[in-house]
Amino acid sequence: MSVPVSHTTPAATSGHVSSPGHQAFVPREVPRLPYGVVLQWPVRFDGTPAGYARVWLGNVLIVLLTLGLAWPWTYRRSQRYLLRHTEVAGHRLDFRLPPRVLWPRMLVTVVLWGGVAVAAMGSPWAGLLALAMCGAVWPLLIYLKVLQRVSSVAWGGRRLWFDGPWQGVYRATLVTLVLGVSTLCSALLSWHGHLQQGWWMTGALVAAWLLYLPVRYWNLFQYRQHHIRLGPMRLLWQGTRVAMLGVFARVAVWMLLVMSLVGGVALMGVGGWLLLHRPVSDRGAIVCGVLAGVVVLSLVVPYLEARLINLVWNKTGNRYLRFRSQVPVGPYVRQRALNVWGVILSLGLYWPWAVISNRRLRMQSLVVWSRVEPEVLLAHWPCRESDVPPPALPVSTLMPDGPGLSTQPSFVSRFEA
């Protein structure tokens, strides 16, 4: 198995501004272990449903009492619990994003969707225009979400960096945005003008949007993974468009199988109901359709998630680190489907147990392969403002075979050729 190569250059880190009292960061070569020696760091998660339920219940009460205004603080509480119960190479993760930073994204989201709802109540065309304007701003919200999610994670007292330009999100999502707005315009014109040909055009636009969706996902993952930095190291992503198309092809086949099975069961149920000489009301048909849709989504969406998680992280790395994700697709789909119905049947009370079980399965399926000792990496990882300065290490500990490196993973292996 080959390792992506990424050379760290001064130009790649020239934008770093050191905090007062710290020297400016000058990138250095991180000492690696001897050729072929690779440390494996299993990701461990020790959160419990009961512990997270206490945090979640407190968050629900706070949000209700503040009419949603305290969402940034509740989001920080939940993310801190999940990250602080995740351990990699002897160091726990942490959440370092101040709640006030989340306010702009929250405010813009509320204003945009509120404007769309108010405009749609006036006239459908006004609502469509507002939705188009919302689509023009939406990539900025995606950029803020990615930036905040990456930069909020800290490991060993060091915060992850994200240096992607905001224009990259527009390049990744522009085609899908145009196709989406065009589809809505075509559907509205066909509905108002009773145009049969308009519905054919709408169907063609929907098909084009679906066909382009794998490319959109590929563009977004390439943009995000290529701009994540672990101190002096920049991650790379070697996923290809063909691999992404393969994932969506598998998802399409799985969706057809699920829809055929669910549709067959629904038809047998309706047929049995009619044999009892009981008519099917419109309300009953709607309820059956909604239940069938929920069943299909609860089986198809987790299948897509598991495939994407494995594809993205198995192709992410550099010459120092790479990731190995082995999320089992079958158990993941089964667990997520049970969680969905647990949340529905419990009226939302099962949510903490669903979050913890999903998190545990994803984290325990992830392993970090490293050609550098964790303490050596931390010693070469500069701190930002509000981060804890790195401990002073002897010069001997900066060498791959130097003494003083007490943190050892469970075993040592070699990359496959």
Disulfide bonds with the S-S distance in Angstrom:
none
